[in-house]
Amino acid sequence: MEFMELIAAAQSCETSIIEIINSDEQSETEFKEFAIEEVQHLATLFKTFLVELDKKEESVDTLWFSASKLVYEYIEFETKYELEEDVELETIEDVKIFRFQVLEFFSSFFDESEDLDQNV
């Protein structure tokens, strides 16, 4: 996979997740807005990490994995600092769980894209 294909895959993944959120008829609008903002935030981070790793001439074969690892570390260590000071620990954990689910979607999305490329 080429570098620009990785960026396109990340964008496609972001779009797919947002479509899933928007199609959920049971969730409240406020939750959907928050979820979409979170997805956009993580997707931007992910694409930024891809670009920065590419600048460091990391192998295209490992860029997706390396960016995923950086996003994982970001979620693990930075989530609590992004939320308001008086947010309950349980809420922080819920946000982290959601973010990890988004990251998992990115990982599985890449695996599916890679499988399709190998079958062509």
N, C-alpha and C positions, 0 to 999 in steps of 0.2 A: 504494500500500500504506500502511496506517495504522501508527502506531508500535507498537501492541499486536500487530499482525500480524507485525511484524519480530521482536519478542520471541518470539512463538509459533513463528516459522520457525526462529529460533536454537535454541529448545528442541527442536523437531522434528529439526533437523539433529543435535544432540547425541545424541538418542535413536537416530537412525538409525545413526550411527557406532558407538555402543556395541553395538547389535544386530549389526552386521557383525563387530565384534571378538569378541563372545560366540559367534557362529556358526562362527568359525574353529576347526576341530577339530585343526588341525596345530600351533597355537601352544601353548606351555606356559602354565600358569595364572599363573605369576609375570609373564610378559610381558603377558598379558591384563590383569592387575591394574594394572600400570604404565601400559599404554596407555589404559585406562579413566580412571585418575587424570589423565593428561595431557589427555585429551579434556575431562573435566569442568573442569579448570583453565582451559583455553583457552576453553571455552564460557562459563564464568563471567566471564572477562576480557572476552570479546566482548560479552556482555549488559551488563556494567558500562559499557563504552565506549559502547554504544548509549544507555543511560540518561543518561550524562554529556553526550554530544553533544546529546541531545534537550533537556536542561536549558539548553544554550547556544543553543537554538532553531535548530539546524542543520536544513536542509531534510530532510524525510523521504525524499526522493528520493536523497539522498546519504549518509544515515546508515550504510547497510550498507557502502558503499565506504569511508567514513571510519573506521568501526570496524575493518574489515579491515586498513586501512593501519596503524592503531595497534597491532593485534595483530601484524602483520608486524614492525613496529619493535621491539616487545617481544621477539618470538622472536629477532630478529637480535642485539639488544644485551643482553638480560637472561638468556638461557638459561644462559650459563656461570656466572652468579652464583647461580643457583638450585640447581645441582648441588653435590655434595660437593667439597671442595677437591682431593682426590687423584684425581678422575675424569680419565681420559685424554682428550686432545683429540679423538681419533677417536669416543669415546662422546658427547662434547658435540655433535659434528657429526651423529651418528646421531640424537640427540634433536631437534636442530634440523630435520633432514630430516623426521622424523616429524611434528613440529609444523607445518611448512610444508605437509605433505600434508593434515593436518586442516584447516588454513586454506583450502587449495585446495578441499576438500570443502565447506566453508561457502560459498565463492564460487560454486561450481557449483550448489549446492543453492539458493542465492538466485536465480541465473539461471533455473533450472527453475521455481521458484515464481513468479517475475515473468512468465515466458512463459505459465504457466497462467492467471494473473490477466488477462493481455491477451487471451487466447482466450475468456474468459467473457463 
